[in-house]
Amino acid sequence: MITSQGGRLLALGDALGEGPVVVAASSDVPSFRTGLTALDALAPGGGFQRGAVHEILSDPSDGTPLFFAMLLARAACGAGFPPAPGGRQDACTTSSIIWCDPGRALYPPALVAHGIDLDRLLLLKPASDAELTWAVGECLKCPGVGAVVAEVKARHRLTRVEARRLQLSAERGGGVGILLRPAGKASAEHAAATRWLVRPAPGERTVQRWAVQLVHGHGGRVGGVVILEHSRETNRVRAVEKLADRRRRTPVGVETA
């Protein structure tokens, strides 16, 4: 027996709480693209599903991949990359972004530099891990919210029920949940459409680079890696499958999981 939910065909086991088993994906599922061709090509169907949760995993020792979270949130609200002609970033003004920032780690001017309208940015500061999960779910239910970004610390292990509730909330509101979680057993329970592992890659004085790998996404290029690059001088962002070493003229290896 199968049932239809959010444009996907799921096995009956999902309804029994055994986790979704995707049989097929509908081509008319609402989605968005970042505009970074190499990155979008890794995602299922060449895009990121709306009305869904997407997770960004990282090793806590590598820091929190806020840039990649910003990139996805911006794209979910209708503004992709590359920027408009002349280097001007097209503004993200179609819907609101809610960012959970209880530790005040977010630097709003950096978001402005990438075209996010602060009039459409709402900062959420829950007092506890339990409040964060509840608040994210409530925000995802709102049709006017394009993306909700939240970091789930290692000390707070989402249960299967909590993960499922967040997924259902995203389906109800039609927006995108972007969860920043630690890689490993602490994030084993999930109900995400895609999961991405982000690690720092060798960069330059004015250029930041990250290795971004798709580790979960039915129909996507699971295991595929791109190098995400941001130039501080030009504010340009790009994603490439390989990064050449100009001195040796050989590709820089990227470790895969």
Secondary structure, 3 states (H helix, E strand, C coil): CEEEECCEEEEHHHCCCCCCCEEEECCCCCEECCCCHHHHHHCHHHCEECCEEEEEEECHHHCCCHHHHHHHHHHHCCCCCCCCHHHCCCCECCCEEEEECCCCCCCHHHHHHCCECHHHEEEECCCCHHHHHHHHHHHHCCCCEEEEEEECCCCCCCCHHHHHHHHHHHHHHCCEEEEEEECCHHHCCCCCCEEEEEEEECCCCCEEEEEEEEEECCCCCCCCEEEEEEECCCCCEEEECCCEECCCCEECCCCCC
